[in-house]
Amino acid sequence: MRNVIIVGSGCAGNTAAIYAARASLKPLVIIGHEPGGQLSITSEVENFPGFPKGIDGPELVENMKLQAERFGAEYIYGGVHEADLAGKNSGEPFRLNIDDEWHEARTIIIASGASARWLGLPNEQKLIGKGVSSCATCDGAFYKGRPVLVVGGGDSAMEEANFLSRFASKIYLVHRRNEFRASKIMLDRARANEKIQFVTPVVVEDISDVTKGGVETMVLRNTETNQSSTLPVSGVFIAIGHVPNTRIFRGKLDMDENGYLITHHGSLTKVPGVFAAGDVQDHRYKQAVTAAGSGCMAALDAEKFLEANP
């Protein structure tokens, strides 16, 4: 029987583990199939407080893990395949099926994050962190005075393109259709930006150059003429949305239309004793520091819950 099981090992999960472990709750952390979350594919983090020269993303989450382990947190590899959250109604503990083994806990902190949607191109995954990114706020400053490309047609793509105009010399906004899903105000703002050039109706067919270890050229195809062309850029930002890792909690916890967990008064879900933190419940900020802050809140909420329900 665990006091706390934390699902996820990104900024939110690791911060929750640090606070829970320092409170002598001996949390069990499920590392998950994406150890470290989004930071594990971020080459350099310059906006996390306390690191004036920046820090490598994987190094940052590994330091958090070591800090939590120092206070008694236990980490295990595996994924959660099933969740039984009904037990509390009868005084029974929560149960999580982790790789076909059931674990019991008095409280659960869900910090399983959200995974970026990618294009699915062969070279895309090889160049993540080397010119391919899903977060302009995280990586935009690395492209001062250089041309970049943004893929997407929604508000996120418009927001990314406008943000990148602070740094990049030119932003090519590529979308597969001539029509956009973005709201009128966001679309008008992007169209009014002199640095942003709309490239439609076009899809990305390839990203190169893997052999040189970075993004240099995009291969594009016009969906109306079927003609292909190349475009030299230094970076590409994929802005086609994120998918919250909440599938196993459908029908058990409240979610919005996109699958993000709905929380109240900090990290509380509709089930007493179950808390959510980080990108799994945050579709707006999606930053390492906000995820860490919500992980702290979830651990404190879990501690108070345990004190009130001995």
Residue pairs with C-beta under 8 A, 6 or more apart in sequence:
1 93
1 104
1 105
1 106
2 26
2 27
2 28
2 103
2 104
2 105
2 106
3 20
3 25
3 26
3 27
3 105
3 106
3 107
3 302
3 306
4 16
4 20
4 25
4 26
4 27
4 28
4 105
4 106
4 107
4 108
4 109
4 299
4 302
4 306
5 27
5 28
5 29
5 30
5 94
5 96
5 103
5 105
5 107
5 108
5 109
6 13
6 16
6 17
6 20
6 27
6 28
6 29
6 30
6 108
6 109
6 111
7 13
7 30
7 32
7 80
7 96
7 108
7 109
7 110
7 111
7 112
8 29
8 30
8 32
8 37
8 110
8 111
8 112
8 113
8 245
8 278
8 280
9 29
9 30
9 31
9 32
9 35
9 36
9 37
9 61
9 65
9 75
9 111
10 34
10 36
10 37
10 38
10 39
10 40
10 61
10 111
10 113
10 278
10 279
10 291
11 37
11 39
11 60
11 61
11 64
11 278
11 288
11 289
11 291
11 292
11 295
12 37
12 111
12 113
12 277
12 278
12 279
12 280
12 291
12 292
12 294
12 295
12 298
13 29
13 37
13 109
13 111
13 112
13 277
13 278
13 295
14 29
14 61
14 64
14 65
14 67
14 68
14 292
14 295
15 64
15 277
15 291
15 292
15 293
15 295
15 296
15 299
16 27
16 109
16 111
16 277
16 295
16 296
16 298
16 299
16 302
17 27
17 29
17 64
17 65
17 68
17 73
17 75
17 295
17 299
18 64
18 67
18 68
18 71
18 73
18 299
19 295
19 296
19 299
19 300
19 303
20 27
20 73
20 109
20 299
20 302
20 303
21 27
21 68
21 69
21 70
21 71
21 72
21 73
22 71
23 299
23 303
24 72
25 302
25 303
25 306
26 72
26 73
26 74
27 68
27 73
27 74
27 109
27 299
28 73
28 74
28 75
28 76
28 103
28 105
29 68
29 73
29 74
29 75
29 76
30 76
30 78
30 79
30 80
30 96
30 98
31 75
31 76
31 77
31 78
32 78
32 79
32 80
32 112
32 245
33 79
34 40
34 113
34 115
35 61
35 77
36 57
36 58
36 61
36 62
37 61
37 113
37 278
37 279
37 291
38 113
38 116
38 134
38 135
38 279
38 286
38 288
39 45
39 57
39 58
39 60
39 61
39 288
40 57
40 58
40 61
41 57
41 128
41 129
42 57
42 129
42 135
42 138
42 139
43 56
43 57
43 129
43 130
44 54
44 55
44 56
44 57
44 142
45 51
45 54
45 55
45 56
45 57
45 60
45 138
45 288
46 54
46 141
47 137
47 138
47 287
47 288
47 289
48 55
48 60
48 288
48 289
49 289
51 60
57 129
60 288
65 75
68 75
69 75
76 98
78 98
78 99
79 98
79 99
80 96
80 97
80 98
80 112
80 248
81 97
81 98
81 99
81 100
81 248
82 96
82 97
82 248
83 94
83 95
83 96
83 97
83 108
83 248
83 249
83 252
84 94
84 95
84 96
84 97
85 94
85 108
85 249
85 252
85 253
85 271
85 274
86 252
87 93
87 94
87 95
88 94
88 271
88 272
88 273
93 104
93 105
93 106
94 104
94 105
94 106
94 107
94 108
94 273
94 274
95 102
95 103
95 104
95 105
96 102
96 103
96 105
96 108
97 103
106 273
106 306
106 309
107 273
107 274
107 275
107 302
107 305
107 306
108 273
108 274
108 275
109 267
109 275
109 276
109 277
109 295
109 298
109 299
109 302
110 246
110 249
110 253
110 261
110 269
110 274
110 275
110 276
110 277
110 280
111 276
111 277
111 278
111 280
111 291
111 295
111 298
112 244
112 245
112 246
112 280
113 244
113 245
113 278
113 279
113 280
113 291
114 242
114 243
114 244
114 245
114 260
114 279
114 280
114 283
114 286
115 242
115 243
115 245
116 134
116 238
116 241
116 242
116 243
117 238
117 240
117 241
117 242
117 243
118 124
118 125
118 134
118 238
119 151
119 204
119 238
119 240
121 204
121 205
121 206
121 207
122 206
123 206
123 207
123 208
123 210
124 132
124 207
124 238
126 210
127 207
127 210
127 214
127 215
130 213
130 214
130 215
131 207
131 214
131 215
131 216
131 234
131 235
131 236
132 207
132 215
132 235
132 236
132 238
133 139
133 235
133 236
133 237
133 238
134 237
134 238
134 239
134 242
135 237
135 286
136 150
136 159
136 160
136 161
136 163
136 164
136 237
136 239
137 163
137 287
138 287
138 288
139 235
139 237
140 163
140 164
140 166
140 167
140 168
140 237
141 167
142 167
142 235
143 164
143 167
143 168
143 234
143 235
144 167
144 168
145 167
145 168
145 169
146 168
146 169
146 233
146 234
146 235
147 168
147 169
147 170
147 171
147 172
147 232
147 233
147 234
148 164
148 168
148 170
148 171
148 172
148 233
148 234
148 235
148 236
148 237
149 171
149 172
149 173
149 174
149 204
149 218
149 231
149 233
149 235
149 236
149 237
150 157
150 160
150 161
150 164
150 171
150 172
150 173
150 174
150 236
150 237
150 239
151 157
151 174
151 175
151 204
151 236
151 237
151 238
151 239
151 240
152 160
152 173
152 175
152 238
152 239
152 240
152 241
153 175
153 176
153 177
153 179
153 180
153 181
153 182
154 180
154 181
154 182
154 239
154 240
154 241
155 181
155 182
155 183
155 186
156 239
156 240
156 241
157 173
157 175
157 182
157 239
157 240
158 173
158 180
158 182
158 186
158 187
158 189
158 190
159 186
159 239
160 237
160 239
161 171
161 173
161 190
161 193
161 196
161 239
162 189
162 190
162 193
162 196
164 171
164 237
165 171
165 193
165 195
165 196
168 195
168 235
169 195
170 195
170 197
171 193
171 195
171 196
171 197
172 197
172 199
172 231
172 233
173 190
173 196
173 197
173 198
173 199
174 199
174 200
174 202
174 203
174 204
174 218
174 220
175 198
175 199
175 200
175 201
175 202
176 200
176 201
176 202
176 203
176 223
177 200
177 201
177 223
178 200
178 201
180 187
182 190
190 196
190 198
191 198
199 220
199 231
201 222
201 223
201 224
202 220
202 221
202 222
202 223
203 220
203 221
203 223
204 218
204 219
204 220
204 236
205 219
205 220
205 221
205 228
206 218
206 219
207 215
207 217
207 218
207 219
207 236
208 215
208 216
208 217
208 218
208 219
209 215
209 216
209 217
214 234
215 233
215 234
215 235
215 236
216 232
216 233
216 234
217 230
217 231
217 232
217 233
218 230
218 231
218 232
218 233
218 236
219 228
219 229
219 230
220 228
220 229
220 230
220 231
221 227
221 228
221 229
222 228
222 229
242 279
242 283
242 286
243 259
244 255
244 258
244 259
244 260
244 261
244 279
244 280
244 281
244 283
245 280
246 253
246 255
246 259
246 260
246 261
246 280
247 259
249 255
249 261
250 259
252 271
253 261
253 262
253 269
253 270
253 271
253 274
253 276
254 261
254 262
254 269
254 270
255 261
255 262
256 262
256 283
258 283
260 280
260 281
260 282
260 283
261 269
261 276
261 280
261 281
262 269
262 270
262 281
263 269
263 275
263 276
263 281
264 270
266 294
266 297
266 298
266 301
267 275
267 276
267 277
267 281
267 294
267 297
267 298
267 301
268 275
268 301
269 275
269 276
272 305
273 302
273 305
273 309
275 298
275 301
275 302
276 298
277 291
277 294
277 295
277 297
277 298
278 291
278 294
278 295
279 286
279 291
281 294
282 290
282 291
282 294
